[in-house]
Amino acid sequence: MSVVPAKYPDTWFVGTEDDWGVLRLCPGNVTTYSRAKWEACFLAGVAAGMVTETNKVGWVGGVDYATIVRQGAGLELGAKWINPDVEFFGMFEGTWVDVEKGYETAKAVLAMGVDVLGHYCDNAGLGVFKAGEETGVWLIGESRDQHGDVPDLVITSILTDHSRMYERALLDYKAGVIRHTVNMFDAKSGWPSIAPLTNVSQEVKDTIAAVEKLIIEGKIVIPEVMETEQLGKIDVSEFVEELPPPEEVGITPVSK
């Protein structure tokens, strides 16, 4: 987003999900409004680590941008933090729109024995959900509450709220405070991070609520891991300053 904005310097252009690495390449009339979705993915990962029976959690991403890797890593961190026995299998399909590619990539991940499967691949995620539904694994959606897509298997979804972010951009513009900056809304902003939990026990719901409170209070900080090669290999103990062991912050870890 650089060529067109440069031609219309008196018009503001609003993007989403970008960070400073992208924004610094854009003209001064470009801004971005984004969600700290790695926090939401961590919460969903905690839920995944609690409900898995195989101790294997999977995730399918669209394209391996650093900001997308960060989401898969958030899921992995959450699952491993609450359940040290978890193995994580992440895979990118290289597309946002190819439903069949999403299906085939998900089947490859499911072949690893995972029983909880998340995704962040837009329309291709329909293929991921199809594969997950056929296999009967727990599912984690993205962008919107996808519970209605597979009601018996979806446990939660990572929320984006694009419309809410664009509304915020419009309000900032009308108030004269819109700026060339990254407007990042995190858990402390008060926006829901994940969709209501379904198909899980009250214990899982209570744990997620407690962990989200810890994030808001700054007692745990979700690391931003953005290197593709680290997916599936993250060692939570390397982030003990940001993520103290669950017991230290009053959370009971999974013991199987």
C-alpha positions, 0 to 999 in steps of 0.5 A: 500500500504505497503507490496509490496513497502517494498519488492522493496525499490528502486522503487517508488510507487504512489497512489492518493487520500490518506492523511497523515493518510494513507501515514504514514503507508506506507514505505518511497518509497510511495508517493501520488498525490491528489486533494483538491476535497472538494473545487470542491465539495463546488463549485458544492454545490453552484451551487446546492444551486442556482438551486434547487427548492425544497431546497433539495440536495442529494449525494451518496457516495461509501464507508464512508472513511473520505476522501470521507465523506469530499467530500459529506460535501463539497457539503453540505457546498456549498449548505447551504452557498449560500442557508440557506434553503437547506436540505442535504441528503447524503447516502453511498452504501458500494460499488464502483462497484455495479451499481444496488446498486448505483441505489437503494441507489439513489432512496432512496435519491431521495425519500426525495424530492431532485431535485439535486443529486451528487455522488462519487462512481465510477462505481456504479455512473452509477446507480445513474445517471440512477435513477436521469435521470428517475426522471429528477433531476439535476445531478453532476458527478465525476472524469471526465466530465460526461456531455455527459452521461446525457446532459440535466441534468448534471450541472457539475462534480468534476474533478480528472485528474488522468492522470495529477497527474501521469504525475506530479509524473513522472516529479517529479521523473525525476527531482529527487524531488519525495518525501514521502509526500502528494502532494495536488493540490488545487484551487491555483494550477491552475487546473480546479476544476469542469467541465464547467457548463451546463444547468444553468444560466449565474448568476450561472456561474458568481457566481461560478467563483467569489467563486472560485476566493475567494478560490484562494485568501484565502478569504474563506477556505473550511472546511474539515469535515470528520465524517460520522455522520455530513453529513446532519447536518452541520451548516455553522454558525459554520465555519464563520471564514473560510466561512464568510457569502456570503454578506461579500465577495460580493456574493449574497445568494439565497433567496426563 
